Structure formats: C-alpha cells, structure tokens
Amino acid sequence: MTDRGPAADSTSTIADTDRHEIERLFAAQKDTALALRQSTAGERIDKLKRLRALMFARREDIMAACHADFAKPSAEVEVTEILPVVEEAHHAMRKLKSWMKAERKRPTLLMLGTSAKVIQEPRGRCLIISPWNYPINLSFGPLVSAIAAGNTVILKPSEMTPHCARLMSEMVAELFDETEVAVVQGAVETSQSLLALPFDHMFFTGSPAVGKIVMAAAAKHLSSVTLELGGKSPVIVDASADLKNAARTLVWGKFANNGQTCIAPDYVYVHKDIRQAFIDEALKALDHLYGTADTRRDNDDYCRIVNQRHYERIRGLLEDARERGARLATGDVPANDDRYVPPTLLTDVGDDARVMEEEIFGPVLPILTYDDLDSAIARINARPKPLALYIYAKDKQVIDTVVTRTSAGGTCINTAMLHFLHGQLPFGGVNNSGIGNSHGHAGFKAFSHERSVLQDRFSLAFLFRPPYNAFTRWFIRFSVRWLS
Ligand SMILES: NC(=O)c1ccc[n+]([C@@H]2O[C@H](COP(=O)([O-])OP(=O)(O)OC[C@H]3O[C@@H](n4cnc5c(N)ncnc54)[C@H](O)[C@@H]3O)[C@@H](O)[C@H]2O)c1
C-alpha cells in the first residue's frame, strides 16, 4: 500500500449514541445475562469459534480499516490486531472446560463436616471501553474473555479510529443479537452515558486520567472494574547486555505502531560505558527494520500518528526537549505532510524535559545514561509504577536486583513486549498503570465472579451458637486454645 495519508481526520466524526438508546440496550441485555448463567462450555466455545472465523473472513476489511484510520501497515495489522485475538479465542476454546470447572476445597479444621467449592459465575452485564491504538485487538480481545465467561457485553470502541469502530459494529451485528453483544459508537458523551449505568463489570483500556473517571463512575454503583492503563515504561540496558539484541528488539518495540503502544519502551537508561555503542547499534537496527533515513518516509512498514492533535503533541515534546539541550541522533523531523514523525532517538535529555514527564506514545526514544544501578532504580522508583519494565543484561544479579527492587505491571528480560502475547501470563498494570488483569485464564477470571458455595453435612457449627451453656463454652474455649 503506497497510498499514504490516513483519512482519520477527515472522517473521524462518529455521532454520539443517544442516551435513551443506550439505556434501552442495557435494559434489553438483562434477561439474556440471566439466561447466560446456565450456558454450557460447548455453547460458549461455539460463539468463540464463530468470532474467530469471522476475524479470518474479514481480515482484508480489518487491514483496510486500520490503514484508513492511521496508515497501519498490513503485516503489522496481522501481527498485532488479528493474531492476538484469534490466539486468545483459540486458547480460551481449548481451556474453557477446565476454567469453568468448580474447584473443590478441603475443609479447614473448624469446618470439618462441610463440603465446599468455588464456582465461576458470569459477572452479568459487562461494559468494555477500548482505546484507539490497537483498535481491534483491545476491543475483541476482552470480548473473547467476556464471552468465554458467559456475559453480555456493550462494547464502545474509540471514536479516534472510526473505520475500525464501524467495522467492529458490523461484525458484532453479524454474530450476535444486540441483547447479547452490542457495539455502541461515540466519543466522551457516549462513554459517560454508558458509565452512568449499573453494569456488573466495567473493563476499561485507556489512559490513567480517564481510568480515574471510570473508577469514580463505577464506585457509584459499586460495579467491579478492570483498568488496563498506561504510563512511562522504562528500560535498563546493563553493561553486560547483548547490544545488538537490545537495539533490535527495542527499536521494534518502540517504533511498531509508531510508538503508539501502551507497553512500548518509553525511555532507556543505558550504562554510561556502553552509551555510544548502544546508539550505534540502535541506528543500525533502524536501517535494518525501516531502511535508511532518507527512505523511511515511504516505507510501507512504518505507521503514522493517529491524528493532528497527537502529531502536534509529539512535535511539541521534541521542541521542548531540544530547547533544553537534547539532541536528535536520527536527524531532523520534517515538516508535517501526512503526520509522519520519523523514528527518533533523543540523547542528552534532561530529567526536566516534558518528554520525561508524560507518556510519549509516539516514535521518540529518549536515551539517558546511568553510572550505578542504584541511581537508575531510584529514578525509576521516583515515578508512578509503570505498565512494563524491560531489562537487558547477561548478569543474573543485575536482573534479580532490578526485578526485586522495582514494581511494574509486567517485565521482559532481554526482549520487549512479548509478555503481551503469552497466553498463560496475566497482563495488566499496577496502581497508576492499572488494576486487574486480562488475557487467557486471567481474562476469564476478570469477567467471572468467584462464588463460594458451602454445604453443611455434619459440622460442629451448632456448638458455636447460643444458648451458650457450660459445654458449648468449654468447646469454644477449647477450640480457641487448640488453634492458638
Ligand atoms: N494497559 C493496556 O492494555 C493499554 C493498551 C492500550 C492503550 N493503553 C493506554 O491508553 C492510552 C491511549 O489510548 P486513548 O488515547 O484512546 O485513551 P483514552 O483514555 O483517551 O480513551 C480511551 C477510551 O475512553 C473514552 N474516553 C475518553 N475520555 C473520556 C472521558 N472523559 N470520560 C469517559 N470516557 C472517555 C474514549 O472515547 C475511548 O474509548 C495510553 O495511555 C495507553 O498507554 C493501555
């Protein structure tokens, strides 16, 4: 596809859905949510099968929509939008029977004579609000988990990727009755109308700022929440690291999707002794992945910034950094033609630059240096807990030190971003970068309520109830002493 110039700005108007229509849909899902409590694994697997098949059947449409929204390269669409969703569905289909099984619990001493189990109950009516940066993946991925867990869903995709939002609306309508799964299109107003309703669960992916709005809205009805948020994900490149591997995987992690990835390496702390060698390797990795600097603009494998507002924001960050003494190791950023920002390595960045304050979410990689590991760890710990933290080192002690002395949603060692694709790993943030997890079993659990069920058979619980006579008093005191 050589036709550059995503159309997002010219067609990005999605009308907000009327509040009454939203309330009607929400009410219409009530009976289905109750009926789905009794749905079998086979029935749920069948729905996942149909969703997976439709992803494959509509893959050309998915590529076209992503290209129209932000010139996303077709190979990147297959790797980061289609593959993770079909893999999520495939994994859930294989594991669902065991995930749904009641878990028997042996009695503790006081509960001898009872039988107990934990059952996975569907949460009920669920809301999924998704961001624009992986519009299909981050909408249909959670949808797979919600269906696997037996829920109804209202899905609100981002208004900033309107072609993808419309396509998902069509695809969902092809598979589901609106009383089970419905897509509601719109922007902030629509989102707020949805958030006002007493959903059983709200699953939100987006910025920490909006995450706080979602949590406050959920608190009004005590809806449970999963918040998949963002932040600044740091990288430590130790002197013992394999620099070629570090450069190649970081350059891919940073510049895929034009840096508009929640777990993109946000900034790098490289040991001062290997700073120049790392920069040289990173420049080589850029040539390898995206061609030489003069040809990158026309490289079909390189995506664009989603809209003019974000383009101006990134340029603003670069100008501010430059004014404070930073250098662009990759050369100048050309004037705006189609919201192209080349892959940019920034050096000599001060901690006071704005690029070090906010999540960059664009193709700009600040490279900072450290002398001793303690100082790098202290600088990372001075910021809110990140969604991801990456470590490049051969020295095991360095790896262990960084892992145990920092906190992050997830961590990769000697690679970047792959933990997102591992279906057996819970994916999520911590505090400012998120609450709760998604993917695989963790995604199923996010959309399920763990319900304890206890049956009394011949327990001694009656001895704990009044009237308290001499014998029951003795028994209670004996129990306390025995367990103390
Ligand atoms: N943890 C993850 O899995 C993950 C994945 C992708 C993106 N993110 C994060 O998402 C952010 C980028 O995505 P974005 O710009 O679409 O995020 P965003 O928070 O601006 O928007 C996300 C969704 O919230 C809605 N929204 C926006 N403002 C709202 C408001 N005031 N009230 C109610 N709803 C509102 C939007 O319509 C959209 O559907 C980054 O911070 C990134 O790190 C996190």
The ligand as a Gaussian input file, in Angstrom:
#p B3LYP/6-31G(d) Opt

LIG

0 1
 N       -2.875000      -1.339000      29.527000
 C       -3.239000      -1.555000      28.275000
 O       -3.500000      -2.696000      27.882000
 C       -3.353000      -0.414000      27.300000
 C       -3.493000      -0.718000      25.951000
 C       -3.582000       0.328000      25.042000
 C       -3.548000       1.633000      25.461000
 N       -3.404000       1.911000      26.768000
 C       -3.306000       3.297000      27.201000
 O       -4.349000       4.047000      26.565000
 C       -3.916000       5.371000      26.314000
 C       -4.116000       5.724000      24.839000
 O       -5.393000       5.439000      24.393000
 P       -6.532000       6.571000      24.256000
 O       -5.913000       7.864000      23.874000
 O       -7.597000       6.001000      23.379000
 O       -7.037000       6.633000      25.764000
 P       -8.226000       7.486000      26.402000
 O       -8.201000       7.203000      27.845000
 O       -8.180000       8.888000      25.957000
 O       -9.566000       6.873000      25.731000
 C       -9.958000       5.530000      25.916000
 C      -11.465000       5.417000      25.785000
 O      -12.069000       6.233000      26.777000
 C      -13.010000       7.120000      26.199000
 N      -12.914000       8.414000      26.908000
 C      -12.030000       9.417000      26.668000
 N      -12.221000      10.442000      27.530000
 C      -13.248000      10.073000      28.323000
 C      -13.933000      10.714000      29.409000
 N      -13.591000      11.927000      29.838000
 N      -14.952000      10.048000      30.005000
 C      -15.301000       8.813000      29.589000
 N      -14.713000       8.175000      28.555000
 C      -13.696000       8.780000      27.931000
 C      -12.629000       7.227000      24.739000
 O      -13.761000       7.522000      23.955000
 C      -12.021000       5.874000      24.441000
 O      -12.997000       4.936000      24.022000
 C       -2.449000       5.393000      26.708000
 O       -2.302000       5.915000      27.999000
 C       -2.055000       3.923000      26.688000
 O       -0.923000       3.608000      27.455000
 C       -3.308000       0.923000      27.706000

